[in-house]
Every structure is written in structure tokens, then in C-alpha cells.
Amino acid sequence: MNGPEDSSGNGDAAAGIGWGERLRAVKDLATRIGPILSKEIIHTLDASISYLETGRWLKSEGIVVPKRVESRANVYDQLINALRDQPILYLEFGVWQGRSIRYWSERLRNPDSRFHGFDSFEGLPESWNMLFKKGLFSTNGQAPQIDDSRVEFFKGWFEETLPGYRPPQHDQLVINIDADLYSSTKFVLNALKDYISVGTYIYFDEFCDRNNELRAFDEFLAETRMRFEVATASRSLMYIAFRRIG
Ligand SMILES: C[S@@+](CC[C@H](N)C(=O)[O-])C[C@H]1O[C@@H](n2cnc3c(N)ncnc32)[C@H](O)[C@@H]1O
């Protein structure tokens, strides 16, 4: 659909209509259908391109996806089962009401594990897309209540809290990135670069969004030349965990 409006393209002598003319007709039609569609439908159409791109991108990186599971809980469970009794450092970026950090801390019971959650608790710092606007997910500054001394929250924008953060000693790091935005994901990956050693897991919660988490991870791989495998993923590749292998 891209290309100059007046490009004539290849001629199709048999049909008497060139590709350029066909393309112009499709664009014309699209702008006439647009007015009868809702924002939600346009968003869904846009998102469907992202699923295609996610599959294409993984192939282009030579990353194979093992058996896919049904849900986010299944993705978490696969990781949790692999880590079960080890002491781990779990860092979550984008905590909101604490559903994920609670899930992880309730299941990984090693007393030396630590669960650190980072969030402004003021919602998204900028609009994510045409539907999800700045401020979404705000809890009015309130961190969740979790009755577990191993769980700690670092309240503020990542750009403020991460530079001064020093992770406690650990052998196994798990990073859960659920901040939705390209800018936030990019910042987190860069800030943690030196801690992402071979064996580190990085989980993304909206990976199949080509303009945000996928884009930030793609740039991170290009910049660092780190190599990852997929540890586990959901069917749509929305929920996906990578493990550093080199
Ligand atoms: C989708 S919610 C997190 C959901 C949570 N992980 C769960 O499983 O329920 C995204 C969160 O990211 C936070 N967030 C996004 N960018 C941020 C940034 N740069 N600094 C701090 N918090 C940020 C928002 O405040 C929001 O609470």
C-alpha cells in the first residue's frame, strides 16, 4: 500500500489495468471504508500486522519458538517450574495492581529470593496507541499491599529509580517487562544491560506489538549482539520469555 500516489507500476496488458492503477483503487477504497469503521477496528487491523511482523522477526533472527502454551499463567508456570527452589532476583517493570509480582512471589518460596517491582503507579507516561492513553493504569500513586518481606517496590518513573538502583547479589535473574511502551522498555533494557548475563530470563507481556516492546528488544539485540532463545511463549506470542544463551 506504500508508494507514490502517481506510480504507474507494471502494466497488465491482458486486463488493461496496471498495478499502479490497482493500488490507487485499493487506497481509494480504503479511505472510503475508513469512515464506517470504529477506532477499535482500525486498532485491531493494525495489531494484526504486528502478529505477522512478530513471526517474521523471530525467523529473521533465527529464533525458534518451542511448543506454545495457552495463557500468560501457563507461560509464568513454565518459568516458575524451571526455577522452582532456586533463590532468584525477580525484577518487574510495570506493576500496576501487582497481579504478576504476587503470582510469582506466592509460587517461588525460597527465602533468599527477592521480588522488586518498579512503577510510577501514576499510569503510562505517554499514550501507548490510539486506544490506550497517557495515565492508563494509574493507581493514584498507591503500590499494592503484599504481605511478603521479600517483595519491595521502587516507586517513580524508571528514568528516576533505575539509575540509582543496585540489584542485590543473585545467581539467577528474571526480568519481567510489562510497561507497554517503546520508550519505557528501551530505557529498562539499556539500564539493565550489564546485569543480563547468560541464563537471564527476560519476559515481555506485549511482545507482539511491533512499535513498542518488539522494537525495543530488536534494537537491544542489534546494539549488544546478545543472543537469546525463546524459553516459552503463548500462542499469539503476546506473552514470551527469552533466555540469554550468548
Ligand atoms: C500493564 S501495566 C502493568 C501490569 C502488571 N505487570 C500486571 O501483571 O498486572 C503497565 C504499568 O507500567 C507502568 N509504567 C510504564 N512506563 C513507566 C515508566 N517509564 N516508569 C514507571 N512506570 C511505568 C505504568 O504505570 C503501569 O502501571
The ligand as an ORCA input file, in Angstrom:
! r2SCAN-3c Opt
* xyz 0 1
  C       0.154     -3.003     32.006
  S       0.593     -2.222     33.488
  C       1.459     -3.480     34.380
  C       0.629     -4.699     34.699
  C       1.244     -5.680     35.668
  N       2.563     -6.152     35.260
  C       0.335     -6.882     35.834
  O       0.750     -8.007     35.560
  O      -0.807     -6.700     36.216
  C       1.847     -1.123     32.936
  C       2.464     -0.279     34.035
  O       3.675      0.289     33.569
  C       3.910      1.487     34.256
  N       4.911      2.266     33.514
  C       5.048      2.374     32.171
  N       6.103      3.137     31.854
  C       6.670      3.521     33.032
  C       7.820      4.315     33.369
  N       8.601      4.862     32.423
  N       8.119      4.479     34.674
  C       7.335      3.933     35.636
  N       6.232      3.177     35.382
  C       5.906      2.972     34.096
  C       2.529      2.119     34.370
  O       2.428      2.979     35.458
  C       1.622      0.867     34.518
  O       1.261      0.657     35.868
*
